[in-house]
Amino acid sequence: MDLLAEITAANRAKLRSSSGMRGALNKVGFNLGLSPAEQRAQERLGVIRRQLTTTYQIAVVSVKGGVGRTTTAAALGSTFADLRADRVVAIDANPDFGDLPTRTRPHPYGLTLRDLVQASNLEAFSAVQSFASINSSDLAVIASPWTTEAVQALSGQEYGTAVEILRRHYNLLLVDCGTGVLDSVTNAVLHTSNAVVVVTPASVGGVKGAVATLNWLNSHGLQHLVAKSVVAIVQQQRSKPIVDIEAIEKLFETAQRPTRLVPYDAHLAEGGEVDLRLLERETQLAFEELAAALAEGFPNYLAGAGDRGGWR
């Protein structure tokens, strides 16, 4: 086996750079490997594509409205769906003003999570998928039942029933929560999630809200979510933020919580459907890094696997 490994290593093909100066030189006969930036991109992609052997749920939360939570959920879900080979679904669990379909793609027939819960014969994936809209990144989206005519808000019981159905068919669930951590549906989301993204604008008030959210989770028996939390700092204005971004990052660093900065992007600021192809490269990279930070928390399916045998 050692000899076989040496033969494999000696004959392994080397990835060649296809961009920048290295790519230009390769086109005229050189054989230059990947640049450090390209190597980091390959490593990041490998982390995002880590295999899931059980359903994993990520809650996207903020205690203040208008901070970019739904936009973050849409772009992050699209990034996962675009780069992973398994099934990814985003769920609008905002009981008051569910706006996720506006940022992804509305269902052609207006079906919602409530319709999914009330349906029968949902054993086949195709039957469940029919209640979801699919955006340009192949992200499935389940809409909130909120409408201007609605008389009953989405409940925690409805969400629990829906997520039980979705867990049988999707590997990765991203949930866009409302601003009220005490309402029944957000409470149900948090108690069924494995990780959380806390979204905050680059402002003093936003950071206070993010800190309060983490403290609330910690004091209500959800320490495992705090341990798997990532803070997304959203820059909502084109101009330079008034507060020091590095100071915000250092604040959360003292609590050993990772942060990722989402820069201002004109496409996201439009308020319509998020299309990853229209984002600036810096913004694409920011969401890939956010996805990778969350994927690092995926359960390690190799842990304790032991010797499973192999070719002899």
C-alpha positions in Angstrom: 0.0 0.0 0.0 2.9 2.4 0.8 4.4 1.6 -2.7 1.0 2.3 -4.3 0.8 5.6 -2.5 4.2 6.6 -3.8 3.2 5.7 -7.3 0.0 7.7 -7.0 1.8 10.7 -5.6 4.5 10.6 -8.3 2.0 10.6 -11.1 -0.6 12.9 -9.6 -1.8 15.6 -12.1 -1.1 19.1 -11.0 -3.8 21.7 -11.2 -2.8 24.6 -13.4 -3.7 28.2 -12.8 -6.2 29.6 -15.3 -6.3 33.3 -14.2 -4.0 36.2 -13.8 -0.4 36.2 -14.9 0.0 32.5 -14.1 -2.9 31.7 -16.3 -1.5 33.9 -19.1 1.9 32.1 -18.9 0.3 28.7 -18.9 -1.5 29.5 -22.2 1.9 29.9 -23.8 3.4 26.7 -22.6 4.3 27.1 -18.9 3.1 24.7 -16.3 2.5 26.9 -13.2 0.3 25.6 -10.3 -2.4 27.4 -8.5 -1.7 30.7 -6.9 -2.1 31.1 -3.1 -5.5 32.8 -3.7 -6.6 30.0 -6.0 -5.5 27.4 -3.4 -7.5 29.2 -0.7 -10.6 29.2 -3.1 -10.2 25.5 -3.6 -9.9 24.9 0.2 -12.9 27.1 0.9 -15.0 25.2 -1.7 -14.0 21.9 -0.1 -15.2 23.1 3.3 -18.5 24.4 1.9 -19.1 21.0 0.2 -18.4 19.0 3.4 -20.7 15.9 3.4 -23.8 15.9 5.6 -25.0 12.6 6.8 -27.9 14.1 8.8 -30.1 17.2 8.3 -28.5 20.4 9.4 -30.5 23.6 10.2 -29.2 27.1 10.3 -31.3 29.9 11.7 -30.7 33.5 10.5 -31.8 36.0 13.2 -31.8 39.6 14.2 -33.8 41.5 16.8 -34.1 44.6 14.7 -35.9 44.8 11.4 -34.4 46.3 8.2 -30.9 45.2 9.0 -30.5 42.8 5.9 -31.5 39.6 7.6 -33.7 38.3 4.8 -31.2 39.4 2.1 -28.5 37.5 4.0 -30.6 34.4 4.2 -31.4 34.6 0.5 -27.8 35.1 -0.6 -26.4 32.6 1.9 -28.9 29.9 0.9 -28.2 30.6 -2.7 -24.5 30.2 -2.1 -24.9 26.9 -0.4 -27.3 25.6 -3.1 -25.1 26.8 -5.9 -21.9 25.2 -4.5 -23.3 22.0 -2.9 -24.5 18.9 -4.7 -27.2 18.0 -2.2 -30.6 19.5 -1.4 -30.8 22.9 0.2 -34.0 24.7 1.3 -34.7 28.1 2.7 -37.8 28.6 4.9 -39.5 31.9 5.6 -40.5 31.6 9.2 -41.3 35.3 9.8 -44.8 35.3 11.2 -45.3 39.0 10.6 -44.0 40.0 7.2 -42.5 37.1 5.3 -40.4 38.6 2.5 -38.1 35.8 1.6 -39.8 34.9 -1.7 -39.3 38.6 -2.9 -35.6 38.2 -2.4 -35.5 34.7 -4.0 -38.4 33.8 -6.2 -42.2 33.7 -5.5 -44.0 30.5 -5.9 -45.8 30.4 -9.3 -49.1 29.4 -7.6 -48.6 31.2 -4.3 -48.2 28.0 -2.2 -46.9 28.5 1.3 -45.7 26.5 4.4 -49.3 26.3 5.6 -50.3 24.6 2.4 -47.5 22.1 2.8 -48.6 21.3 6.4 -52.2 20.8 5.3 -51.3 18.6 2.3 -51.4 14.8 2.2 -49.4 12.2 0.2 -46.0 13.8 0.8 -43.9 10.7 0.8 -42.2 11.5 -2.6 -39.7 14.3 -2.9 -41.4 15.6 -6.0 -44.6 16.1 -4.0 -42.8 18.2 -1.3 -40.8 20.1 -3.9 -44.0 21.3 -5.5 -44.6 23.5 -2.6 -41.3 25.3 -3.1 -40.2 27.9 -5.6 -36.7 27.4 -7.2 -34.4 30.3 -7.8 -31.5 30.7 -10.3 -29.1 28.9 -7.8 -31.4 25.9 -7.4 -32.3 27.0 -3.9 -35.7 25.7 -2.9 -37.8 28.3 -1.0 -40.8 27.7 1.2 -42.9 30.9 1.7 -44.5 32.2 4.9 -48.3 32.1 4.9 -48.3 35.8 5.7 -50.4 38.0 3.4 -52.2 41.3 3.7 -55.4 39.3 4.0 -54.0 36.8 6.6 -55.9 36.6 9.9 -53.8 33.9 11.6 -50.0 34.1 12.0 -47.6 31.3 11.4 -47.4 29.2 14.6 -44.6 27.2 16.2 -46.7 24.0 15.8 -47.1 24.6 12.1 -43.4 25.2 11.7 -42.6 22.0 13.6 -44.9 20.0 11.4 -43.4 21.5 8.2 -39.8 21.0 9.3 -40.5 17.4 10.1 -41.6 16.9 6.5 -38.7 18.9 5.0 -36.1 17.1 7.1 -37.0 13.9 5.3 -36.1 15.3 1.9 -33.5 18.1 2.3 -30.0 18.0 3.7 -29.5 21.6 4.6 -32.2 24.0 6.0 -31.8 27.8 6.3 -34.5 29.6 8.2 -35.2 33.3 8.0 -36.7 34.2 11.4 -38.8 37.1 12.5 -37.5 39.8 14.9 -39.3 38.5 18.0 -37.3 35.8 19.7 -40.2 35.2 22.1 -42.9 34.4 19.5 -43.8 30.7 19.1 -42.5 30.1 15.6 -39.0 31.7 16.2 -38.8 29.7 19.5 -39.5 26.5 17.6 -36.9 27.4 15.0 -34.2 28.1 17.5 -34.9 24.9 19.4 -34.6 22.8 16.3 -31.5 24.5 14.8 -27.9 23.4 14.9 -26.3 26.8 14.2 -27.3 30.5 14.0 -26.3 33.5 11.9 -26.7 36.8 13.8 -27.1 39.6 11.4 -26.2 43.1 12.4 -25.7 46.4 10.5 -22.4 48.3 11.0 -23.9 50.5 13.7 -23.9 50.9 17.4 -27.5 50.0 17.8 -27.2 47.0 15.5 -24.2 45.6 17.5 -26.1 46.1 20.8 -28.9 44.0 19.3 -26.5 41.3 18.2 -24.9 41.1 21.6 -28.3 41.0 23.2 -29.3 38.2 20.9 -26.3 36.1 21.9 -26.9 36.8 25.6 -30.5 35.8 25.3 -29.6 32.5 23.6 -27.0 31.8 26.3 -29.4 32.5 29.1 -32.2 30.4 27.7 -30.5 27.0 27.4 -29.3 27.5 23.8 -25.6 27.6 24.5 -25.0 25.2 21.7 -26.3 27.8 19.2 -24.0 30.4 20.6 -21.1 28.0 20.2 -22.0 27.5 16.5 -22.9 31.2 15.8 -21.4 33.5 13.2 -22.0 37.2 13.2 -22.7 38.7 9.8 -21.9 42.5 9.7 -23.9 44.0 6.9 -22.7 47.3 5.3 -25.9 48.9 4.1 -24.5 52.1 2.8 -22.1 52.7 -0.1 -20.2 55.3 2.0 -17.6 54.3 4.7 -19.3 53.1 7.9 -19.4 55.7 10.8 -18.4 53.0 13.3 -15.1 51.1 13.1 -15.6 47.7 11.6 -12.4 46.4 13.1 -13.7 47.5 16.6 -16.9 45.5 16.1 -14.9 42.4 15.0 -12.6 42.7 18.0 -15.7 43.0 20.3 -17.0 39.6 19.1 -13.5 38.2 19.0 -13.3 38.6 22.8 -16.4 36.3 23.0 -14.6 33.9 20.6 -17.3 34.4 18.0 -16.3 34.7 14.3 -17.5 37.6 12.2 -17.9 38.0 8.4 -18.3 41.4 6.8 -20.9 41.6 3.9 -19.9 44.7 1.9 -22.3 47.1 0.3 -23.5 45.8 -3.0 -25.7 47.7 -5.5 -27.5 44.5 -6.6 -28.5 43.6 -3.0 -29.5 47.2 -2.3 -32.1 47.0 -5.2 -34.4 44.9 -2.9 -35.4 42.4 -5.6 -34.5 38.8 -6.3 -30.9 38.0 -5.4 -29.0 36.6 -8.3 -25.4 35.5 -7.3 -24.2 36.2 -10.9 -25.0 39.9 -10.4 -23.1 40.4 -7.2 -19.7 42.0 -7.1 -16.9 39.5 -6.7 -16.1 40.9 -3.2 -19.7 40.2 -2.1 -19.6 36.7 -3.6 -16.5 36.0 -1.7 -18.0 37.3 1.6 -21.0 34.9 1.3 -18.6 32.0 0.4 -16.6 32.8 3.5 -19.8 33.0 5.6 -20.9 29.6 4.2 -17.5 28.1 4.9 -17.5 29.4 8.5 -20.8 27.7 9.1 -19.8 24.5 7.2 -16.8 24.1 9.6 -19.4 23.4 12.2 -21.0 20.5 10.3 -20.8 17.2 12.2 -17.7 15.2 11.4 -19.0 12.0 9.9 -15.6 10.4 10.1 -15.2 10.9 13.8 -15.0 7.5 15.5 -15.6 5.7 12.2 -12.7 3.4 12.7 -11.3 1.0 10.1 -14.0 0.3 7.5 -11.7 -1.9 5.5 -10.6 -1.3 2.0 -9.1 -2.8 -1.1 -6.6 -5.6 -0.5 
